Amino acid sequence: MHAAKKLTCKENFIPRHASLSLVYGHDGKLIDECIVIYFQAPHSFSGEDIVEFQCHGGVVVAQLILQEVLRHGVVLAQAGEFSKRAFLNGRIDLSEAEAIAKLIETKSVDAAKILSAQMKGAVKEFVVKVRDSLVEILAFVEVNIDYAEEDLPADLILQIEQKLQSLRAELLQTYESSKQRSGLINGFKIAIVGKPNVGKSSLLNALLHYERAIISDIAGTTRDTIEEEIRIGTHLIKIIDTAGIREAGDSIEKIGIERSKLAIEESDIVVSLFDSSREFDHEDASIYAMLQAYKDSKEILYILNKCDLPSRFEKLHVKEKMLELSCKNQSNILVKELEKLLDKNAQDDTILLTSTRQLEAVKKSYENIEQSVELLSEGELELFAFHINEAIMSIASISTNFQRDEILDKMFGSFCLGK
């Protein structure tokens, strides 16, 4: 605030009021005419006093104002310092802080919408709901342990089991959905696979609209994965052209094929190409069998390429629906299909966990709930309570600390124990 008064030669600013002010340098010369807004603590992003200068465009004017501010003892903020101060002052929680960091980095329109909702507390609401349900369950059980002589509902155990089953299903759905939709934040990965010479590199070039990959009739031309970023609709995509998968002819080609298999593992969507002009052979069969292992965990598109040539391919070998096209002049058919898949992921209303830390927290909470269900049926209430405590700690670590006093609040708020 001291620096703002010196630069503007004003003594007072009305909090949260835009003031048109002349800004002067230390030599008394005019630098710019700015809008100055004073955010008085705690009504600011960080919860501290903040003065905002809105100057005219361009780097030079902003740099001059910054230099003058520094002359008055102000120091530059470290990376993430404003968000850190906001967290320490209770203005945001950890999930909101992570959403801010991801929003700054994101290149996806859909990700920006999701992260904006999380900045408003969408993840926090999810965590509080799950956490409160677990605290209530823990209160029920600890009442049963500590006040066994009191009258408790006869169907208490059944009520707890039903709540736990519901929570377990919700946590698992959130975890699996978040893993499948992680590409919304980091960019989806699409692997193009197939045997040599089915048109993988031609498809990559068609999608990129320039000759990125070398095209040749010689089998094994592509010996390593080629990665490029493109945008499909509102989605940022990393598309990977892989080496043709077959029995390797030499050690270099073998390494390329292993990398192709790794690309399938790491991808969100697999585009599997088959050649319409050639018969279905053992190489096609091997690739098709390999992809069957991923049919429940990944989106797989089966493409029958080179449909502009006389067909020799028997489609009955592939049970799934195949898109028929010539990638040289009909790649837009594939683009539209990919856009449908990507939009479907974006429209999922399930909470999206945006970091490994959040995913691990939900996974640990789920695992502890799963262990607790069996212990409850066996009447091991002390061990059951331990795992519920662990589940609460895990889910709470995403945004909110857990206080043991809440157990007492739930216990005495839900039951009439005092006589």
C-alpha positions in Angstrom: 0.0 0.0 0.0 2.9 2.3 0.8 4.3 1.9 -2.7 0.9 2.6 -4.3 0.6 5.9 -2.4 4.1 6.9 -3.5 3.5 6.1 -7.2 0.1 7.8 -7.4 0.7 10.7 -4.9 -2.6 9.7 -3.2 -3.2 9.1 0.5 -6.4 7.1 0.4 -8.0 4.4 -1.7 -11.5 3.1 -1.3 -11.4 -0.7 -1.0 -12.7 -2.6 -4.1 -13.2 0.7 -6.0 -11.5 1.4 -9.4 -9.6 4.7 -9.2 -8.2 6.4 -12.3 -4.7 7.6 -11.2 -1.6 9.1 -12.7 1.5 7.0 -11.9 4.8 8.8 -11.5 8.5 7.6 -11.4 11.0 8.4 -8.6 12.1 11.4 -10.7 8.6 12.9 -10.7 8.0 12.2 -14.4 4.7 10.7 -15.5 4.8 7.0 -16.5 1.2 6.2 -17.3 -2.4 6.8 -16.3 -3.7 3.6 -14.7 -6.7 2.1 -13.0 -5.7 1.3 -9.4 -7.8 -1.1 -7.3 -7.2 -1.7 -3.6 -8.3 -5.1 -2.2 -8.3 -4.8 1.6 -7.6 -7.9 3.6 -9.2 -10.4 4.0 -11.3 -9.6 0.8 -8.6 -10.5 -1.7 -7.5 -13.7 -3.5 -4.6 -14.3 -1.0 -6.5 -12.9 2.0 -3.9 -10.0 2.4 -3.8 -6.4 1.3 -3.4 -6.2 -2.5 -3.1 -3.2 -4.8 -3.7 -3.9 -8.5 -2.4 -1.6 -11.3 -4.1 -1.8 -14.7 -1.9 0.0 -17.1 -1.9 0.5 -20.8 -0.8 -2.4 -23.0 2.8 -3.2 -23.8 5.7 -4.6 -21.9 7.7 -1.3 -21.5 5.1 0.6 -19.4 4.4 -2.5 -17.2 8.2 -2.9 -16.7 8.6 0.8 -15.7 5.8 0.5 -13.1 7.3 -2.7 -11.7 10.8 -1.1 -11.4 9.3 1.8 -9.4 7.3 -0.5 -7.1 10.5 -2.5 -6.4 12.3 0.8 -5.4 9.8 1.1 -2.4 10.8 -2.2 -0.8 8.3 -4.5 -2.6 9.8 -7.9 -3.6 8.8 -10.1 -6.5 6.5 -13.0 -5.8 8.0 -16.5 -6.1 6.3 -19.0 -8.5 2.9 -19.9 -7.0 3.3 -17.6 -4.0 -0.1 -15.9 -4.3 -1.8 -19.3 -4.4 0.3 -20.5 -1.5 -0.6 -17.5 0.6 -4.3 -18.0 -0.3 -4.1 -21.6 0.9 -2.2 -20.7 4.1 -4.8 -18.0 4.8 -7.7 -20.3 4.3 -9.0 -18.7 1.1 -8.6 -21.9 -1.0 -8.0 -25.5 -0.2 -5.5 -27.9 -1.8 -7.9 -29.1 -4.6 -8.6 -25.5 -5.6 -4.9 -24.7 -5.6 -4.2 -27.6 -7.9 -7.1 -26.6 -10.2 -5.5 -23.1 -10.5 -2.1 -24.6 -11.4 -3.6 -26.9 -14.0 -5.8 -24.1 -15.5 -2.7 -22.0 -16.1 -1.1 -24.9 -18.0 -4.1 -26.3 -19.9 -4.4 -26.1 -23.7 -7.9 -27.6 -23.8 -11.2 -25.8 -23.8 -13.0 -28.6 -22.0 -10.3 -28.8 -19.4 -10.6 -25.1 -18.8 -14.3 -25.5 -18.1 -13.8 -28.4 -15.7 -11.0 -26.7 -13.8 -13.0 -23.5 -13.5 -15.7 -25.5 -11.7 -13.0 -27.0 -9.5 -11.8 -23.6 -8.6 -15.3 -22.9 -7.3 -15.0 -26.0 -5.1 -16.5 -28.9 -7.1 -13.9 -31.4 -5.8 -14.1 -30.0 -2.3 -17.9 -30.6 -2.3 -17.3 -34.2 -3.4 -14.6 -34.7 -0.7 -16.8 -33.2 2.0 -19.8 -35.4 1.1 -17.7 -38.6 1.2 -15.9 -37.6 4.3 -19.0 -36.6 6.2 -20.6 -40.0 5.3 -17.5 -41.9 6.6 -17.4 -39.7 9.8 -21.1 -40.6 10.4 -20.4 -44.3 9.9 -17.4 -44.1 12.3 -19.6 -42.4 14.9 -22.2 -45.2 14.7 -19.5 -47.8 15.2 -17.7 -46.0 18.0 -21.0 -45.6 19.7 -21.5 -49.3 19.4 -18.1 -50.0 20.9 -18.2 -47.4 23.8 -21.9 -47.5 24.6 -22.9 -51.1 24.0 -25.4 -51.1 26.8 -27.5 -48.3 25.2 -30.4 -48.9 22.9 -29.3 -48.7 19.3 -31.2 -49.4 16.1 -31.5 -53.1 15.3 -30.7 -52.6 11.7 -27.6 -50.4 12.3 -25.1 -52.9 10.8 -27.3 -53.2 7.6 -27.5 -49.4 7.3 -23.7 -49.1 7.6 -23.2 -51.8 5.0 -25.5 -50.1 2.5 -23.8 -46.8 3.0 -20.3 -48.3 2.6 -21.4 -50.1 -0.6 -22.7 -46.9 -2.0 -19.5 -45.0 -1.1 -17.3 -47.8 -2.5 -19.2 -47.7 -5.8 -19.0 -43.8 -6.0 -15.2 -43.8 -5.3 -14.5 -46.5 -7.8 -16.5 -44.8 -10.5 -14.7 -41.5 -9.8 -11.3 -43.1 -9.9 -11.9 -45.1 -13.1 -13.6 -42.2 -14.9 -10.8 -39.8 -13.9 -8.1 -42.2 -15.2 -10.0 -42.6 -18.5 -10.5 -38.8 -18.9 -7.0 -37.7 -17.8 -6.4 -36.7 -21.4 -8.8 -33.8 -20.9 -6.2 -32.1 -18.7 -2.9 -33.4 -20.2 -4.0 -34.1 -23.7 -5.3 -37.4 -25.1 -2.8 -39.9 -26.6 -3.8 -41.8 -29.7 -1.7 -44.7 -31.0 -1.9 -45.7 -34.7 -1.1 -49.4 -34.9 -1.0 -52.2 -37.5 1.3 -54.4 -39.5 3.8 -52.9 -41.9 2.5 -51.0 -45.0 -1.2 -50.7 -43.9 -1.0 -46.9 -44.2 -0.1 -45.7 -40.7 2.3 -43.1 -41.8 0.0 -42.0 -44.6 -2.8 -41.5 -42.0 -0.5 -39.5 -39.8 0.4 -37.2 -42.7 -3.2 -36.8 -43.7 -4.2 -35.8 -40.1 -1.3 -33.3 -39.9 -1.9 -32.0 -43.4 1.9 -32.2 -44.2 4.5 -34.9 -44.9 5.7 -35.6 -41.4 6.4 -39.4 -41.8 8.4 -41.1 -44.6 6.2 -43.2 -46.8 7.5 -46.2 -48.7 6.4 -49.6 -50.1 9.3 -51.1 -48.2 8.1 -52.9 -45.0 9.6 -51.7 -41.8 10.3 -48.1 -43.0 9.0 -46.7 -39.8 11.3 -48.1 -37.1 10.5 -45.8 -34.2 7.4 -44.1 -32.8 6.7 -40.6 -34.2 4.7 -38.2 -32.0 2.9 -35.0 -33.0 0.3 -32.8 -31.5 -2.9 -31.9 -33.3 -6.3 -30.4 -32.3 -9.5 -32.3 -33.0 -12.5 -30.2 -32.2 -11.8 -28.6 -28.8 -9.3 -31.3 -27.8 -5.5 -31.3 -27.9 -4.3 -34.7 -29.1 -0.9 -36.3 -29.1 -1.0 -38.8 -32.0 1.7 -41.5 -32.2 2.6 -43.3 -35.4 4.1 -46.7 -34.4 6.4 -49.1 -36.2 4.7 -51.9 -38.0 4.1 -54.8 -35.6 5.4 -58.2 -36.9 8.1 -60.7 -36.3 11.2 -58.5 -36.2 13.8 -58.9 -38.9 16.7 -57.3 -36.9 17.5 -55.9 -33.5 16.7 -52.2 -34.4 13.3 -53.2 -35.8 12.6 -55.3 -32.7 13.2 -52.2 -30.4 10.8 -50.2 -32.6 8.1 -52.9 -32.3 8.5 -53.0 -28.5 8.0 -49.2 -28.4 4.9 -49.7 -30.5 3.5 -52.1 -27.9 4.4 -49.6 -25.1 2.6 -46.8 -27.0 -0.6 -49.0 -27.0 -0.2 -49.3 -23.2 0.1 -45.6 -22.7 -2.5 -44.5 -25.1 -6.1 -43.4 -24.4 -7.4 -44.4 -27.9 -6.0 -47.0 -30.3 -6.5 -46.7 -34.0 -5.9 -50.1 -35.5 -5.4 -50.2 -39.3 -6.0 -53.1 -41.6 -5.4 -53.2 -45.4 -8.5 -53.7 -47.5 -6.3 -54.7 -50.5 -4.6 -57.6 -48.7 -5.9 -60.8 -47.2 -6.3 -61.1 -43.4 -3.1 -63.0 -42.4 -1.3 -64.2 -39.2 0.2 -60.7 -38.6 -3.3 -59.1 -38.6 -4.6 -62.0 -36.4 -1.7 -61.4 -33.9 -2.4 -57.7 -33.7 -6.2 -58.2 -33.3 -5.6 -60.8 -30.6 -3.3 -58.4 -28.7 -5.8 -55.6 -28.8 -8.6 -57.8 -27.4 -6.7 -57.6 -24.0 -7.4 -53.8 -24.0 -11.0 -53.8 -25.2 -12.4 -53.1 -21.7 -9.9 -50.4 -20.7 -9.3 -48.4 -23.9 -11.3 -47.1 -26.8 -10.3 -49.0 -29.9 -11.2 -48.0 -33.5 -10.8 -50.6 -36.2 -10.1 -49.0 -39.6 -10.2 -50.8 -42.9 -7.8 -48.7 -45.0 -7.2 -48.5 -48.8 -10.8 -49.0 -49.7 -10.2 -47.2 -53.0 -8.4 -50.4 -54.1 -9.9 -53.8 -55.0 -10.9 -55.5 -51.7 -9.3 -58.9 -50.6 -9.9 -58.5 -46.9 -12.5 -60.7 -45.2 -14.2 -58.6 -42.6 -15.6 -61.6 -40.7 -12.2 -62.0 -39.0 -12.9 -58.8 -37.0 -16.0 -58.9 -34.8 -16.1 -55.2 -34.1 -17.5 -52.6 -36.5 -14.9 -51.3 -38.9 -14.7 -47.8 -40.4 -14.0 -48.1 -44.2 -11.9 -45.4 -45.8 -8.9 -44.4 -47.8 -6.7 -42.4 -45.4 -5.2 -40.4 -48.3 -8.5 -38.6 -49.1 -11.1 -39.7 -46.5 -9.3 -39.0 -43.2 -12.1 -36.7 -42.2 -14.3 -39.8 -41.5 -11.8 -40.9 -38.8 -11.5 -37.3 -37.4 -15.3 -37.1 -36.9 -15.4 -40.5 -35.1 -12.5 -39.4 -32.9 -14.2 -36.2 -32.1 -17.4 -38.1 -31.0 -15.3 -40.2 -28.6 -13.5 -37.2 -27.1 -16.7 -35.2 -26.7 -18.3 -38.2 -24.9 -15.4 -38.1 -22.3 -15.8 -34.3 -21.9 -19.6 -34.6 -21.2 -19.2 -37.1 -18.3 -20.6 -35.4 -15.2 -18.4 -37.4 -12.8 -15.9 -35.5 -10.7 -12.5 -35.4 -12.5 -9.5 -35.9 -10.3 -6.7 -33.9 -11.9 -3.5 -35.1 -10.2 -1.8 -38.3 -9.2 -2.0 -37.2 -5.6 -5.8 -37.0 -5.8 -6.1 -40.3 -7.6 -4.0 -42.1 -5.0 -6.0 -40.6 -2.1 -9.3 -41.9 -3.6 -7.7 -45.3 -4.3 -6.5 -45.6 -0.7 -9.9 -44.6 0.6 -11.6 -47.1 -1.6 -9.2 -49.9 -0.5 -9.8 -49.2 3.2 -13.5 -49.2 2.7 -13.3 -52.5 0.9 -11.3 -54.0 3.8 -13.7 -52.6 6.3 -16.8 -54.2 4.8 -15.5 -57.7 5.5 -14.4 -56.8 9.0 -17.9 -55.4 9.8 -19.5 -58.7 8.8 -17.1 -60.5 11.1 -17.9 -58.2 14.0 -14.3 -56.9 14.2 -15.5 -53.4 15.1 -12.1 -52.1 16.4 -10.3 -53.1 13.2 -13.3 -51.8 11.2 -13.0 -48.4 12.9 -9.3 -48.3 12.1 -9.8 -48.8 8.3 -12.7 -46.2 8.3 -10.3 -43.8 10.0 -7.7 -44.5 7.3 -10.3 -44.0 4.6 -11.3 -40.6 6.1 -7.7 -39.5 6.3 -7.1 -40.4 2.7 -10.1 -38.7 1.2 -9.7 -35.7 3.5 -6.1 -35.2 2.3 -7.4 -34.0 -1.1 -8.8 -30.8 0.4 -9.8 -30.8 4.1 -8.1 -31.9 7.3 -10.0 -34.3 9.6 -10.5 -33.5 13.2 -11.3 -36.2 15.8 -13.7 -33.8 17.5 -16.1 -34.3 14.6 -16.7 -37.9 15.8 -18.1 -36.6 19.1 -20.3 -34.1 17.2 -21.7 -36.9 15.2 -22.1 -39.2 18.1 -24.0 -36.8 20.4 -25.8 -35.2 17.5 -27.3 -38.4 16.1 -28.1 -40.3 19.3 -29.6 -39.4 22.7 -26.9 -41.0 24.9 -27.1 -38.7 28.0 -29.7 -39.9 30.5 
